[in-house]
Amino acid sequence: MDWHTWMAFFAASWVIAISPGSGAVLSMIHGLSYGVRKTGATILGLELGLLLILVVAGAGVGSLLIASELAFNAVKVLGACYLIYLGWCQWRAGAKGTLGGDLVAAPAGWRRRVLTGLLTNATNPKGILFMVAVLPQFLTDARPLWIQLLVMAVTMLSVDLIVMNGYAASASALRRLMQSASAMRAQNRVFGGLLMLVGAGLFFVKRGTQHG
């Protein structure tokens, strides 16, 4: 990958990561509920999901997914329902300050947080659409595909890791102001509502028009 191409992709990675979405909302929810250190498991899951999408899109499977209306709609509905479910659990948490109560309160809670992050990004059709649309713009036949994908993966994951930790840290800084039952109930309903809105928005994501 040429230097100027990498710089363009680096800039695009920041725009992608900073743009508010389900990953950002989830990072803030867990940052506010658990603090930055414990939210690391959630962010690990988000990065694994992002890596999966990048590999799938880079391998051409993403294009096939978008070309198949049935497959695309299946992923879209799954992702939308999952986010709405997470949002509903958060809303119902009331003043407990946890996402879905027993969903993350189990002894192996860090595994649940990793899985939650993974599924949140991996089932996001907007992420697949974006990757399939963006990756080809930075790929060239002059160099091995796997090397280019490796450079892109390291770049994008590094940037997203910084941004998601920033979202979590910003939310975590408000923890001391959100200790009362009423404040915790309010934050659960605000973030729960946001997740449900993001999930509902996925139902309106359309496939790109395919040209033969």
N, C-alpha and C positions, 0 to 999 in steps of 0.2 A: 504494500500500500504506500503510495507516494505521500510525502510530508503534507502537501497542501490538501490532499484528499482526507488524510487522517485528521487534520485540523478542522475541516468542515464537518466530519463525522463527530468529532469531539464537541463542537459547538452544538450540533443537533442533539447529542446525548444529554447535554445540560437542559435544553429546551424540553425534551421528552420527560426527563426526570422531575423537573420543577413543576411542570404542568399538573395541576391538582387532579387526582384520580383516586381510585379505590385503594391503591397502595399507600398514598399519602394519608388518606383518612384513617386507614388501619394503623399506620405508624403512629399517628397522633393519639388514637384511642388507646393503644397499648402503652405509649409513652406516658400518657396521663394516668393510666391505671397502675402500671407496674414500674415506671422509671426507665431510664435509658438502658441500663445494663440488662434487665430482663427482656426488654423489647428487642435485644440483639437476636434472639431466637426467631422472632417474627420477621425481622428484616432478612435474616438468613433464608427463610422460606420464600420471601418476596424475590430475593436474588436468584434462588433456584428456579422459581417460576419464570422469571425473566430470561434466564439462561435457556430454559426449555423452549420458550417461544422463539428465541433467537436461532437456536439450532434447527427447530422445525421449519421456520421461515427460510433459513439459509439453505436447508436441504431440499427446498422446493415443495415440501409437504404443505406449507402454508398456502401456496398458490392453489394447490389441489383442493384444500379446504374451502378456500374462497370460491373456487369454480363450482363446487358442489353445494347447491342450495340446501339440501337435506343436512349435510355435515356441518355447514356453517350455522344453520339455524339451531342444530342440536347443541353446538358449543355455546351459542349465544344464549339460549334458554337456560342451559346449565349454569353459566356464569352469572346471569341475571338473578336466577333463583337463589344461588349460593350467597350473593351479596345481600339480597333482601332478607334471607334467613339470618345472616350475621347481624344485619341492622335491627331486625326484630328482637333477636336475643339481647343486643345492647340496649334497646329501648326498654325491654322488660326487666333489665337488671336493676332498675330503680336506683336505690341508694347504695347498692353493694359495691359499685365501682369495678365490677368485673364484666367481661364480655361473655354473656350467656351463662353466668354462674358456673355450673359444673363443667361447661365446655372447656374452660381454662383453669379450673380450680383443682383438677385431678393431680395426684402425685407426680405424674409425668407431664405436667403442664407445659414444659418447654417443648416437648414433642408436638403437643397440640398447637402451640403457637407457630412452630415451624410449618406444620401442615396447613394451618389457616393461611399463612403468608403464601405458601406454595400454590394452593388452590385459588387464592384471590388473583394472582397474576396469571397462572396457567389457564384459567377458564375465562380470561378477558378477551373477547373477540376484537375489541378495539386495538389491543396490543398486537394481535396477529395481523390485522389489517395494516397497521402502521409499519410493522416489520417488513411485511411483504412489499409494501409500497416504497419503503426507504432503503432497505438493504441493497437492492439492485443498483441504486444510484451510486453506490460507493464500491461496487465490485468490478473487477476487470479480468479479462482472460489472460492478461500478461503474467499473472502470478497465481500460484496454487490457491484454490478456493479455501482449503482448510486453514492456511496461514492467515488469509484475510479475515475469515470468520473468528479465528482465535484472537487477533488484534482487536476486532470489533467487540468481542465478548468481554475481554479484559477492560477495554475502555468504557463500555457502557455500564458494566457491573460496578466498576470503581466509582464512576460518577453517581450512579443511582444509590450506591451504598452511602456516599457522603450526604446526598440529599435526604434520603430516608432517615438517617441518623439525625440530621438537622431538624426534620419535622418532629421526630420523637423527642429530641432535646428541648425544642421550643414548647411542646406540650407538657413535658415533664417539669419545666420551670414553673408551671402554673399549679403544680400539685398542692403546694401549701395553701393556695388560695381556694382550693376545691375540696376541703376536708369535711365540710358540713354535709349533712344528709341531703339538704335541699340543693346544694351546689352539685353534689355527685349525681343526684337524680336529673338535674338540668343538663349536665354534660353528657350523661348517658343518652338522654333523649335527643340532644342536638346531634351527637355523632351517630347515633342509631338512625336518626332521620336522614342524615347525609348519606350513609351507606345504602339505605333503602332507595333514596333518590338516584344514586349512582347506578344501583342495580336496575331500577325501573328504566333508566336511560338506555341501558344496553338493549332493551327490547326494540328500540328504534334505530339501532345500528343496521345499516344496509350493506349488502355486498357491493363491491365495485362492479361497474358494468363490464362484462367480458366481451372482448372483440375477437372475432375469428380471423 
